[in-house]
Amino acid sequence: GAVVSQHPSRVICKSGTSVKIECRSLDFQATTMFWYRQFPKQSLMLMATSNEGSKATYEQGVEKDKFLINHASLTLSTLTVTSAHPEDSSFYICSARERRGEAFFGQGTRLTVV
Amino acid sequence: QKEVEQNSGPLSVPEGAIASLNCTYSDRGSQSFFWYRQYSGKSPELIMFIYSNGDKEDGRFTAQLNKASQYVSLLIRDSQPSDSATYLCAVNGWNNDMRFGAGTRLTVKP
């Protein structure tokens, strides 16, 4: 299948700092990228959907000023967690798809805010 | 009503048996359906996708779709212990987003 690379795989940051997570589609043009958050033993929660060149569409309850999403090119989307707090600690996963095809997932980023 | 519903399990089957995983969805306009497998601590990986009513087979996996009943299932034949994982059903919505069910945890016992 197609390859989606997510970086970093693991990050520890201090409370109040910002963290940027990158998601790249390596061998296809990702017209749509999705960002999910997953707490231990829970399901994937869709945070936002972003189409290349457009503003991201955030799910209800997700603060767009706290979780900044940029999808400036067909191969790269970034999620920035601003002013991170311990409750933001989670597993963040991106996925990318070309048009309406299947979505492929990045490896995930385990964020720990101390 | 949740948009995509799955039994959370756990579903336990003996090695060699058929595992049957079910999923229902609420958006009647949904066009494409996906099954992902997620091992603990890892991100999901695509197993199969299905767009048309009926069955689609790929090796030991068969996806079944019934749009009239808003139902999609995954059958795993000759289940192996390595199939033990959480299986996620995903549905492509009307606005091109992709929504997941809560997942069904499958355990295949040797």
Chai-1 contact restraints between the chains, C-beta under 6 A:
chainA,res_idxA,chainB,res_idxB,connection_type,confidence,min_distance_angstrom,max_distance_angstrom,comment,restraint_id
A,F34,B,M98,contact,1.0,0.0,6.0,A-B,restraint_1
A,S43,B,A102,contact,1.0,0.0,6.0,A-B,restraint_2
A,S43,B,G103,contact,1.0,0.0,6.0,A-B,restraint_3
A,L44,B,F100,contact,1.0,0.0,6.0,A-B,restraint_4
A,T49,B,D97,contact,1.0,0.0,6.0,A-B,restraint_5
A,I93,B,S43,contact,1.0,0.0,6.0,A-B,restraint_6
A,E102,B,F34,contact,1.0,0.0,6.0,A-B,restraint_7
A,E102,B,L46,contact,1.0,0.0,6.0,A-B,restraint_8
A,E102,B,F49,contact,1.0,0.0,6.0,A-B,restraint_9
A,A103,B,M98,contact,1.0,0.0,6.0,A-B,restraint_10
A,F105,B,S43,contact,1.0,0.0,6.0,A-B,restraint_11
A,F105,B,P44,contact,1.0,0.0,6.0,A-B,restraint_12
A,Q107,B,S43,contact,1.0,0.0,6.0,A-B,restraint_13
A,G108,B,S43,contact,1.0,0.0,6.0,A-B,restraint_14
